[in-house]
Amino acid sequence: MNQIIAPTPADKHQDLPVRALFLLLACLQLADWDSTVRGIHMGRQEQNIVISFLASHVGILAAVTFTKVAAIVLTWIYLRTAAARHTKLVLVPLAIVTAIYAVIVINNYF
């Protein structure tokens, strides 16, 4: 007989840093989308080769939007599956990716 075990309050608090980093990373993805669209309207060229390739087929706005949404969704799926079982192993790489993305976004705006 399978028994459903509810998470304890300690389990919920353990997830908090991962959830916070995910939300920050999602916000950074949105800020990157905004900075990219603004830059394109100002005459800048997209430097990401994946986005540039997609843009040649579907247009720059669709390509940027697709890649940002895909990144958010894939990160969420990863966190809901593998990371759900190994919170401590995910926290450091997620923090590193978030920090790198923060630098990218800051660079895009300035």
C-alpha positions as CSV (number, residue, x, y, z in Angstrom):
1,M,0.0,0.0,0.0
2,N,1.4,3.4,-1.0
3,Q,1.3,6.0,1.6
4,I,1.5,9.7,0.7
5,I,3.8,11.6,3.1
6,A,3.3,15.3,3.3
7,P,6.4,17.5,3.3
8,T,7.4,18.7,6.7
9,P,7.9,22.4,7.4
10,A,11.7,21.8,7.4
11,D,11.4,20.3,3.8
12,K,9.5,23.4,2.6
13,H,12.1,25.8,4.1
14,Q,14.9,23.8,2.5
15,D,13.4,24.5,-1.0
16,L,13.2,28.2,-0.3
17,P,16.7,29.1,-1.6
18,V,16.2,27.1,-4.8
19,R,12.8,28.6,-5.4
20,A,14.2,32.1,-4.8
21,L,17.1,31.6,-7.2
22,F,14.7,30.2,-9.8
23,L,12.4,33.2,-9.5
24,L,15.5,35.5,-9.7
25,L,16.8,33.6,-12.8
26,A,13.3,33.8,-14.4
27,C,13.3,37.6,-13.8
28,L,16.7,37.9,-15.2
29,Q,15.6,36.0,-18.3
30,L,12.8,38.5,-18.7
31,A,15.2,41.4,-18.2
32,D,17.5,39.9,-20.8
33,W,14.5,39.7,-23.2
34,D,13.8,43.3,-22.6
35,S,17.4,44.5,-23.0
36,T,17.7,42.4,-26.2
37,V,14.5,43.9,-27.7
38,R,15.6,47.4,-26.7
39,G,19.0,46.9,-28.2
40,I,17.6,45.6,-31.5
41,H,15.4,48.6,-31.8
42,M,18.5,50.8,-31.2
43,G,20.3,49.0,-34.1
44,R,22.3,46.5,-32.2
45,Q,22.9,42.9,-33.5
46,E,22.1,39.8,-31.5
47,Q,25.3,38.0,-30.4
48,N,23.8,34.7,-29.4
49,I,24.3,32.3,-32.4
50,V,21.3,30.2,-31.5
51,I,19.0,33.2,-31.4
52,S,20.5,34.6,-34.6
53,F,19.9,31.2,-36.3
54,L,16.3,31.1,-35.1
55,A,15.8,34.7,-36.1
56,S,16.7,34.0,-39.7
57,H,13.8,31.6,-39.8
58,V,11.1,33.2,-37.6
59,G,12.2,36.7,-36.9
60,I,14.2,38.2,-34.1
61,L,11.3,38.9,-31.6
62,A,9.9,35.4,-31.9
63,A,13.4,33.9,-31.6
64,V,14.3,35.9,-28.5
65,T,10.9,35.2,-26.9
66,F,11.0,31.5,-27.7
67,T,14.5,31.0,-26.2
68,K,13.7,32.9,-23.0
69,V,10.5,31.1,-22.4
70,A,12.2,27.8,-23.2
71,A,15.0,28.5,-20.8
72,I,12.5,29.3,-18.0
73,V,10.4,26.2,-18.7
74,L,13.3,23.9,-19.0
75,T,14.9,25.2,-15.7
76,W,11.5,24.8,-14.0
77,I,11.2,21.2,-15.3
78,Y,14.7,20.4,-14.1
79,L,14.1,21.8,-10.7
80,R,10.8,19.9,-10.3
81,T,12.4,16.6,-11.2
82,A,16.1,16.1,-10.5
83,A,16.5,19.0,-8.2
84,A,13.5,18.0,-6.1
85,R,15.5,15.0,-4.8
86,H,18.9,16.7,-4.5
87,T,18.3,20.3,-3.3
88,K,21.8,20.8,-1.9
89,L,23.5,19.6,-5.2
90,V,21.4,22.0,-7.2
91,L,21.8,25.1,-5.1
92,V,25.4,25.9,-6.0
93,P,25.1,25.5,-9.8
94,L,21.9,27.4,-9.8
95,A,23.5,30.2,-7.9
96,I,26.4,30.3,-10.4
97,V,24.1,30.4,-13.4
98,T,22.0,33.1,-11.8
99,A,25.1,35.2,-11.0
100,I,26.4,34.8,-14.6
101,Y,23.1,35.8,-16.0
102,A,23.0,38.9,-13.7
103,V,26.3,40.0,-15.2
104,I,25.0,39.4,-18.7
105,V,21.8,41.5,-18.0
106,I,23.8,44.3,-16.4
107,N,26.1,44.4,-19.4
108,N,23.2,44.5,-21.8
109,Y,21.7,47.5,-20.2
110,F,25.0,49.4,-19.8
